[in-house]
Amino acid sequence: MFTTVQTSAIAQSLAKKTASFLLGIAWVRNTISGVSYRLLSSAELSFLHSPTRHIFIRRLFFCTCFLTLVEVPLSSADEAPTIITLPAIENITNEQDQYFIDLLHLVLKATEEEFGPYEIQYLNSTIPQTRAVLMLQSNHRINLLWTMTSKQRETNLKAIRRPLLNGLFGLRIFIINREDQPTFNKIRSLDQLKKLKAGQGRYWPDTKILKTNGLKVVESPSYQSLFSMLKARRFDYFPRGVSEPWGELSHLNDPELVVEKRLLLRYQAPVYFFVNQSNDALYRRLDTGLSHINKNGKHQSLFMAQAFIQHILDKADLKNRVIFDLNNPDISPPKTAENLQFWQ
């Protein structure tokens, strides 16, 4: 700590330097304005010769020392938040999307101390996945997506390569026409399944996976049209992530479409958060946050707390299904060993 004598000496030194600073300002002001000669106004001279100047300088000194030592920003409320802009959420997958939103909040809250506040905003309308990927790639309107990965998506976008769904998205069961269940009851091998046609989105990563493994695929540019195409028998089955078909069928309310009871396709299909290639700041925040909650167990706790997941796994009756394992050549390994529990 400073002694009284040291404090007085420092205060006097600061007073002299402050006076010199004010004289300099006066000189610049007078030079610019063309005034021939005037050092200080009467008010300025009065202050410099007033008995209170040392009290003012001393308080200024201690305030400066305090702020320097504790390094506290003057107003944290002025710190700009991280803005996350997402497409509107579709009702048919609301429970699953709500999990991702809860997970996103968890990630962002885990990084508030390091990266500051955040705010999540939504567009007014839903956007097809293919278009949303293109919008994110061009940095237009949205700045974050969660979706299944592929090498092309990881080339065009920046993936935070820490899986989000515990391998759940790589378990695929089918939506079929109700009267076709006997046909699927007879299937015992992948070769038998290859005789039937699957329906998939034209640009979905799953389409390439199915084709690579020798399955026949009928493609559509529209997700919604796949249901009507199935009913019209343009193809025989519509593979869906194990968490998806019951919500979709409930929304459609069509008794002629049902979940197939016996078969399961299984392949590695991690779902990642994606940002634009140039958005390094958001990438670092999400990567840091996911690392934190993976290590402290909060990610796994959130996943296991999802009632809809346990309900779906019970309905899917996975242990009694015939499983066909497929190869996915279109992915890279997870980022670090800590993510293996969320990989398969």
N, C-alpha and C positions, 0 to 999 in steps of 0.2 A: 504493500500500500504506500501511497505517497504521503510524506510528512506535510505539515501545514506550510513550512517554508518552501518545500518543493512545489506544492500546489500553487502557492502565491507566485513563485517565479515563472512557472509554466503559464499561469493565467496572464501575467504581465507580458510574457513573450507572445502569447496568442493575441493580446490586445494590440501590441505593436504591429504584428503581421496583419491583423484585421484592419488596422488603420491604413497600413500600406496598401492593402487590397482595395479599400474604399477610395484612397487617393488615386490608385490606378484606374478604377472605374470612372472617377471624375475626369481624369485626364483624357481617357478615350472618349467619354461623352462630350467633353468640351472640344476635342479635336474634330470629331465628326460634325458637330453642330456649327463649327466655325467661330466659336467664342474665343477671343484672344487669350484671356487669362482669368480663370476662376478655379480655385482648388476645390472647395467644398461649400455646400450651402450652409446657411446659419444653423439649420436643424442638425445637419451632420456634424458640424463643429461642436455644437452644444452637447450632442451625445458623447463624442469622444472625450470631452472635458468634464462630463457629469460624474458624480461619485458612484452612480449605479452601474457604470460600465463594467467594473470588475466583477460585480455579482452576475451580470448577464453573461460575460465571457466565461466565468467559472462554471456556470450551469450548462452553457453550450459545450464546454470541454467535457464535463462528466457525462452528458447525454451522448456525445460522440463516442467516448470510450465504452460506454455500456452497449451501444448498438454494435460497435465493432467486435466486442468480446462475445456477445451472444449470437451475433449474426442472424438476427430475426428480421424478416422482411417487414416493411412498414405496414403493409396491408395484404394479408393472405386472401382477403375477399376479392382483391383485384386480380388474382391469378386466373388466367383464362382456362376454362375446363377443356378436357379432351371431349370432342363431340363425336359420337358414334351415330351414323345415319344408316338405317336398315329399311328394307322393303316392308310393307305392311304384312302382317301375319295372316296366313290362311286358316280358316276355321277347321278344315278337315284334318290338319295335323297340329292342332293347337297345343295338345298336351306335350308332344315331343318338342315343339318350338318353345314352349314355356320352359322346358328343361334347359334349352340352350340359352335362353334369356337369363334365367336364374344363374347359370354357369358364368355367363358374361359379366353379370353384376358381381359375382364372387371374385372373378379375376380382376376386375377393375377396382373393387374395394381393397383387394390385397395389395394394390400398387399405389394407393392414394398418397401415402406418405412420400414415396419416391417421385411420383409423376403428377400428383395434384388431383383436383376434382375431375369429375366426368359427367357427361349428360348423354342419354340415349334418346334419339329421335327416330320417328318412323315416317315413311312416305305415306301418302293418302291412299295408295292403291297397291294391290299385289302385283308381282312381276314374275313371269315365267322364269324358271331357273336359268335357261340358256341366255335370255336377255339380261338377267341380273349379272351373270358372269361377264358379259360384254360391257355392261355399264361400269362394273368395278374395274375392269381392265382399262377402260378409257377414263377412269376417275370422274365419272359423271353421276351425280346425285347420291350415290351410296358409297360408303367406304369400308364396309365389312360384310362378309357372308360366312355362313357355315355350310359346308357341302362335302360330299364324298370326293376324295382326291383322285387325281390321275396325273401322269407325267405332263400332259398338255396343260392342265390347269396349274400345275406347279411351275410351268414355263411362263405362262401368260400372267399369272398372279403370284403373290408372295404368300406361301403357306406357312402358318405357325405349326410346325410338324410335331404336334403333341396331340395324340388321338383323344377324342371327346366322348365317344360312345361305348367304350369297353368292348369293342368288337361286335356290338349288337347289329350294326348295319350290314355286316357281311353274312348274316343269316337270312336267307331268302325263302319265303313261302309264297304260295300262288293264290291269286284270285282266279276263279274259273266259273264257267256256267254250271249251275247246280246239277243239271242232269248228266254232266260229264264225270262226276266223281267215280263211277264204276270203271271208266277208262284208266284213270290214274291209280285205282286200286290194283291194277294188273302190272304196273310198272315196277320192276325189280332192279333195273340197271340203268346206268347213264345212257347206254346205247339205245335202250327202249325209249327214253325221254327224248333223244335226238330225233326221233321220228315225228314228234309234235313241234308246233311252232310257238315260240314265245313272243310277247309284245313288249316293246321298250321304246323309250324316247330316243329320238334320232341322235342326239349329241350326249347322251348319258354315258358315263364311264362303264356302267354295267353292260351296255350293248356290246362294247368291244370285248369285254370279258367273256360273255356268253358265246360270241362268235369264235373267239380264240379257242374255246374249249369244244368247238364242233356243234354247238346248238344252233338251230334255225331261229332267226329273229326277224320279225316284221316290225319296221320302224314307223314312228309317227313324230312329226314336229310338235305336236300338241299333247300335253299330258292328259287333258280332259277327254280328248277324242279316243284315247286308248280304251276307255270303258265301253264306249259305244262300238268300237271295232271288235272288242271281245264278244259283246252280245251278238254282233253280226257275224261272228265266227271267222273273222279275218285271221285270227290266230287262236290258239287253244288255251293258253294260260298267260297270266300277267304276274311275273315275279315281283314281289315287294319286300322291303325290309321288314323284319319280323314285328317291328313296332308300328307298322303303317296300316295294314289292310282293314282292321276292324273299325278304325276311325273313318277311313275312306268309305267303307260300305255303309256305315251308319249315316254318313252325310248324304250318300247317294240314295239310300232307302229304296233299293231295288232288290226284291226277294229272289230274283233269278241269278244274281251274282253272289257267290259264297267263297269262303276261305277253304282251299283244298286241305284235306285232313292228314295226308300220309307222308308227303315228300318235303325235302329240305335241301336247298343248295347252300353250300358254305364256301366262302372265299374271304380273303383279307380285303377289307373295304373301309379303311379308317376315314372318319369325318374330321376335318380340320376347320379352324378359323382361317379365312383368307382375307388379305388386304391388297391394295394396289402395290405394284412393284416399287414405286417411289416413296411409299409411306413408311419410312424407316421408324419414325417415332411411335406410331401405333403398333407396328410389328414388335418393337422392343418391349412396349408395355404389356402386350398380350403374352409374349413369350416369357417374360419375367413373372407375370401373374400366374400363368399356368404352371410354371416350375414351382412356385411357392405352394400352390394348393395341391399339387401332386405330392410334394414332399411332406406336407403337414397333414395329409389325409382328408382334407376338406372336399376335394374332388370326388373321391370314392364315397364319402359320406353322402354327398348330394345325390350321386348316382343311385346308391342303394336306398335312399329315402323316397325315390319316385314310385309312388303306388301304382301308377299306370304301367311301369316296366314289369313289376312282379305280376301284375294282373295279366299282362300280355304273355309273359313267359308261361304262366299257368295255362292260358287258353291255347297257346301254340303247341303244348304237349310235346316238347322237343325230344324227350327221351324215347318216345315211341315212334318217331319218324325215321324214314329211310333217308340217310344223308349221302349226298353226292358232293364230294370235295372238288372244287374247281381251282385252277391256277389263275392268279391275277398278275400278268407280266407288266402291268401298267402302273406300278407303285414303287416307291423307294422305301427302305427300312425306316422305322421311327427314329427321331432325332437322337435320343439317348436311351440308355438302359432303363432309366427311371420310368419310361413310358410303356414298357412291355406289358404291364398289367392292364393297360388300356388298348392293347394292340390285338389280342386274340383271346 
